[in-house]
Amino acid sequence: MTMTMIDAKRDLGGAEKLDWLQLLRSENVGPVTFYKLLERFGTATAALDALPELAKRGGARSIKVASRSAAEKEVEEINQAHAHLIASTEPAYPPLLSCLEDAPPLIIVMGRTHLLKKKTVSIVGTRNASITGVRLAQSFAAAFGEAGFLVASGLARGIDTAAHQGALSAGTVAVVAGGADVIYPKENDELYARIVEQGAVLSEMPLGTTPQARHFPRRNRLISGCARGTVVIEATQRSGSLITARFAAEQNREVFALPGSPLDPRAKGTNDLIRQGAHLADSAEEIIQQLNDAYRPHLQETEPFVIKQLINTYPSDVEVRDARQALIKFLNPTPVTVDEIIRRCQMSPAAVSTVLLELELAGRLERHPGGIVSLIGEV
């Protein structure tokens, strides 16, 4: 048996980080696929070599593999912007974020990266905040900062802005949907500059990326993922803050909601969260106590990031062919868990994983949180 390992919490060398960036920027390679490729091939270099053939087996005529020169150019741009490219194996990476199945393999950070190691709480809420909501967000954030917490939010108008302002002196991180160098909304340009100087701005997107609607849910999973708990202050029933709260619950983190008047639409979402089991947040002190008391030992230190390449566990060509035929009949646009696929198709996990990887690289499969996949179009 041959085994290759990548140990937890180690800095990548320059060449290896370029390999990671090149693989991550290749077509149809998201975070989950990235890690599965490393598990399958042991190194990013080997995975890059295998991409065209895997995509071809999944039904794609070709796949766009990011070039080495493009990766080198991006690293140069990051350096020129005085930003930092941090891999999920590295000590500077937010510890709780690295626990996620779909943790970004690489993040770009502007500002004080050492703050990302602090225990973190996220505050989110409506953009159309009330005066009371803004005041509460600022006071809660200030109290969290005094208690030693880093406050994470999304730099949006309203509650997010108030949370960053309240926590600025103690430490805050803005998790953004576009590039870490892109200010959105523009009205927060002064706040952004102060956060870069005193806190940090974090993104998984390349520098210069203009935020689009589809980027915000991805951003929201990072806001909740880097924190012990998420506090929702004012949210309508269609608020994006509820997406962040849902991610927090799925990530086994604490969810807190401030109750409000049933006559205020901005309280509908938070009141619903409380009915669904979120903690009723009466005060910042209560939240601080609950987060410190409920801080689960398994969240304190991440599990070692180990990528194993077990040669004798690879499925044979016959196994993969049979699994491919079975999955073509079974998969459809309705989301289904990978465990159910394995159970229903009665194929080995390795064979099913290989076929799913082929389909995803061919752009024909979508992965959802919680080990769920669905077909894009028809196989």
N, C-alpha and C positions, 0 to 999 in steps of 0.2 A: 504494500500500500504506500502510495506517495502522498504527502501532505504539504501544503503551503499555507503559511499563516501570516496575517497582518495583525499585529498586536494592538491593544487598545491604547489610546492616549500617547501617540508618538507623532512627532512632526514628520511630514512627508518631505523627501528631498525635492529639489527643484524639478528634476526630470520626471519623477513619479507624479508630482502635482500637475505637471503639464499633461501627462497621460490621463489622469483623472478628468481634467478639464476637457480634453479632447473627446473622451468617451461620453461625458455628460452633455456636451453640446452636439453630439451626433443625433440624427433624426430618430424620433420615437424612443429615445432613452430617457425615461423619467427616473426618479429616485429609487423606486422599488426595483425596476428593471436593472438599474445600475448595480445595485447590491447583488442581485441574482446573477448577473454576468460575472461579477468578481468571485462569487461563490463557485460558479461553474468553471471559470477559466483561471482563477488564482490571481491574475494581474490584469490591470487595465490594458496593457499592451497586447496580451493574448486575446482579450475580449474584442479589442478594436479589429484585430485580424479576422476574428470569427464573424463579425457583424454582417458582411455581405451574404455569406452562405446561410446564416440563420434567417435573415430576412427573406431570402430566396425560397427557403423551405416553407416559410409562412405564407408565401403567395405573392410577395412583392417582386417586381422586376428589378428594382435596385433600391439602395438605401444611401442617403447622403451622410457620409462619415466626415465629421469635422476634420479639417486639415491641421497639421502641426503648426503651420505658419499662422493660422487663425487663432490657435490657442496661445501661441507666443505673443501675438499682437494684443490679445485681451489682457494677458498678464502685464504687458508693458503699459497698457492704458490704466490698469488698476494701480500700478506703481506710480504713474504720473499723477494720478488723482489722490495720492497719499492714502489709499485705501488698503485693506488687508483681505487676502484670499485665504480662508480658513477651511480646512478639511474636517470632516466629522470625526476623524481619528485624533485630532490634535488637541492639546490641553486647553487652548483658547476657545474652543467650540463650546457653546452653551451646554452644560452637562445634561439637563433634562431634555433638551431638544434632541440630543443624540439617542435618547431612548426610543424615539418614534420609529415605526417600521418604514415610514416614508420621509425620514429626516433628510434634508438636502445634503448630498455628499459634499458640496462646497457652498459656502456662503461668502458674501462680500460685505465687509464692515468698514464704515467710516467712523472715526472717533476713537474713544478709549476702549479698546478690546478687553482690558482686564476687568471691566465692570460686568461682562457677560458671565463671569464665574459666580457672581453673587446670587443668593436666593432671590427668586423673582416672583412677582405677582402682576397679573395683567388687569388693566382697567379698560373697558370698552363701553360704548353706548351710542346713542343717536347723534346724528350730525345736527339736527334741529333741537338742540338742548334748551331746557328752561334755565332761568337764572339760578334757581335752586339746584338743578342738576349740575351746572358748571361749578357752583360753590362747593357742592359735596364732592365732586370729582377732584377738585383742587385740594380740599382738606384731607380727603382719604389718601391721596397720593403723597401729600406731605407727611402724614402720619406713617405711611408705609416706609417712606425714605428714612425717617427718624428711627424706625425700628430695624433698619439695616437691609431693607428690601430694595431691589432694583425694580422700577415700575416700567412695564412694557405696555405699549399701545400702538395704534396704527397711524398716527399723525393726521387723522381726518379732522374735519371741523367738529365743533361741539365738544362732546365728552372727551374724545381722544386728546384734543388740544389742551383742554383744562387739566387732564391727568399729567401730560408732559410738563406743563407749566408748574404744577404743584410739586412735582418730584425733581425738577431740574437741578436744584442745589445738591441733592443727595445722590442722584443718578437715575437716568431714564434711558430706555432704548426704544427707538422708533422702528417698528418692523413695517417695511413699505412694500407695496405691490409692484412698483416699477424698479428701476435701477436705484442703487443707494445714493447716486448723485443727482437724481431727478426729484425736484421739489414739487410735491402734490398734496394739497392744493397750493397754488402759487402764493396765496395770502399768508401762508405759514413760512415764508422765506426767512424772516428774522428768527422765528422759533427753531427752524431747521438749523440755521447757522449756530445757534446757541447749543443745540443738542449735539452737533458734531464737535463743538468745542468742549462741552462739559459731560456729554453722555456718549451715545453711540447710535448709528443708523445701520440697520441690518436688512439685507435682501438676498434672495437666492437667484435673482435675475441679473443678467449682464448689465454693466454700466450703460447708461443712456437709454434704457428700455422705458418707453412711455407706458404708464399703467393703463390697462384695459379691463373691462368688466370681468373677464374670465380669470384675471390674475388675483382678484381680491379674495375669493374663497381659499386659494392656495396660501395667500398671505395670512389669512385668519388662523389656519392650522398652526402656523409658526408662532403667532401671538400667544395662543393657548399652550402650545407645546413647550415653550421655554419657561413656563411658569408653574409654580405649585398650585395656583388657583386663579380663576378668572372672575372678576367682579363686574357685573353688568349694572350700569347706572342709566336708567331710562332707555327704553327700546320699544319701538312700535312692533306690531305683530309680523311685519315684513322686514324687520331690521336685519342688516348683516351681522349685527352683534349676536343675534341668536345663533347664527352659524358658528361663530367663535365659541359660544357656550356649548353647542352640540359637540364640537371638536374636543373641547375640554373634557366633557363627560366620556366621550369615546376613548380619550387618552388616559382615563382613570385619574383625572385631576379634579380638584374641588371647584364647584360652581356656586357663586354667591350672587344674589340679586337684591336690589333695593326696592321695596314695595312702594307703590304710589297710588294716587287717587284713581278709582275706577272710571272717573269722568275724563281723565287725561289719556289721550291715545298713546302718549309716550310711556305710560305705565302698563299698557296691555301686555307687552312682551315680558317685562320683568315679573309681573304678577303671575303670568302663565308659567314662567320658569319655577317660581316658588310652588305653585300647585303641582308641578311635575317632579318636585323633590329637591330643587336647589335650596341652598342655605339662605334663610332670610337674614339679610345683612343690616343690623341695627347700627353698628358703629365700626370704625376702622379697628379699634382695639379688639373687638370680638373676632374679626376676621384674622387679625394677626395671631391671636391665641389659637384659633382653630387650625390655621396653617402650620404653626409650629408644633402643635400637639399631634396633628394628623399626618405630619410629614413622614411618609412611609419609608422605612429603611431601604427598600429596593429602588427608591427613586433618588436616594442620596448619591449613590455611585452607579454609574452606568455599567451594564454588563460588558465584559471585554469584547471589543470589536474584533471578532475572529472570523476570518474567511478561510474555509477549509476546502481544499481541492482533493477530493478522494477519488482517485483514478478508477478504482474497482467498483464504484457505485454509479458510474455513468450508465445510463440505459443503452441497450444495444440498438442498432439501426432498426431491427425488427420490432422491438418494443415501442420505439418512437413512431414508426409507421403505423402500428396498430392503434396507438394512443391518438395519433392524428386523425385517423379514420373515425374513431369513436367520438372524439371531441367535435369534429365537423358536424356530426349528427346531433350532438347534445347541446352545443352552445347556440345562443340566440341573443338578441338585444336586451333580454331580461336579466338583470344582475343575479349572480349566483355565487356562492362561496366556493373557493377552491377545494375545501374539504368535501363538499357535496359532490363536486365533479369527480374527485378521486373515488368516493364511495359508489357513486352511480355507475361510473365507467369501469370500475374494478381494474384500474391500471395502477402501476407503481407511482408514488409521488414524484420520483425523479423523471419518469417519462412524461407525466402530465405537466410538470414544471417546464420541461424542455419545449413541449409543443406550445404552451402558453407564451413562453418567451419568443418563440418564432413568430407567432401571430401578432404579438405586441410590436415587435420590431418591424413587421410588415405593415403596421398601422391599422390592424384589423381587430385589435382587442383593447379595451379600456379597463384600467384597474381603478377600484374604488377603495376607500378606507375600510379596514377590517377584513382584508383578505378576500375581497369580492371582485369579480370580473364580469364583464359583459362584452358581447360582440358588437362591433361597429359595422353596420350594414350586413351583407350576406357573405358567408364563407363560400 
